[in-house]
Amino acid sequence: MEVAEASTLELVDVLSVIAAELAQRSAPDSAAACRELAESVGAATDQLEVALAGLVAVVDRAGEVRQWGYPSTHAWLRHRLGMRDNRAKERLTLARQRDRLTKVTTRWTTGNLSFGYAATIAGAVACLDDHDCQAAETILLDLVDHDCSPAKVAAIGTRIRDIISERDDTESPGDDVGREYERSWIHSTRSLDGGRHINGWLNAEDAAVFDGTLAPLAKPAGPDDHRDLPERTAAALTSVLAGGHKATRVTVICDLDTLTGGTTPARLTDGTPISAEHARRIALNAGVSPLLLGSGHHPLYLGHTVRIATPAQRRVLHTMYPTCAVQGCEIPGTLCEVDHVHGWALGNSPTDIDHLTLCCGWHNRYKHTHPKQITITRDPHNGRYTYQLHPPPHRRTAPTTSRPPPQLQAA
């Protein structure tokens, strides 16, 4: 194969064949040979990361993953490519910053800069404007040329952000490493354009209040609401701060004995355990209303006479579904919509508790518009539904090359 004349698709096919063959090979007996081979494979892997960043950048800009049922590129990287959260964030940051970091990209592409340094610099400049980004890139690359470690480069990157914050009279991000998580905390940093970066931690009790307040306000406003969940959550928080919200509701699942002085732990709707003492404190502050998981005082089986699930039904579903019913989707159930599993409009799914599930706004619309790309299963033991996504039928899901070209076949 003439490499220069081969298409990107052909190169990826050949690469897949070589990688599959190499993965099945046993390492040589010589430690010296293994060291040299490891260095070569590592350098090649760094350059493959360049190619991956370029592909991810195009996918991210075009919103291609939405056709596959993923609400964001980050979700696609985590579920489809099997990346851990930090790894997915790192790859996405590189993909979005590579066009701004021209010097880094050039050196990375030619093998003169490792993936570790490229990722460190991309993370350091992600919150800087274009002018400060160029200046920071030059400084950080100079550190690389003086054999500073990636950790040292990251530390200098943090210092650069501190200096810029001092220059613009804004707050600098603090170091939250090692902070204890018994108490809730929020760190707010002023950005260069007048906005704010917010990160923090809420303990189980405060998280329950947070979810109970924002969940009803973070739902899509309608079919034309194209905001993603983070955007809707930010709008909901703004509404709360402006006073445009209603009373908070928190669902705590516990035994009556727990409320009357027992020690049996309770749990939140997402499965988070909380101590009996915390459960009683929430009950004292918010009041108690019983939830009967059956017909009881709250009708859970409404047939076709009512389309909208009742608050009692919604609270039952919150206890059953900690997240969206779509496999791999991590949107909390408290932020999801009630979905008629087989379609209320078609007359197949009554508004009964065993025909309902929770589905995030994005996947609820996706299920309606792409019914053939979702398989629905139900667990016979707990009655929970699971939605499994399938790729678009017209899209390529795997390399078409089923075996290596003759010149690449192993002897």
Helices and strands as residue ranges (DSSP letters): G 3-5, H 8-24, H 31-62, G 64-68, H 73-79, H 85-97, H 102-109, H 115-125, H 130-145, H 150-167, E 185-190, E 196-201, H 204-214, G 215-217, H 229-241, E 252-253, H 256-259, E 266-268, E 273-274, H 276-286, H 311-320, G 333-335, E 337-340, G 353-355, E 356-359, H 361-369, G 371-373, E 374-378, E 385-389, G 406-408
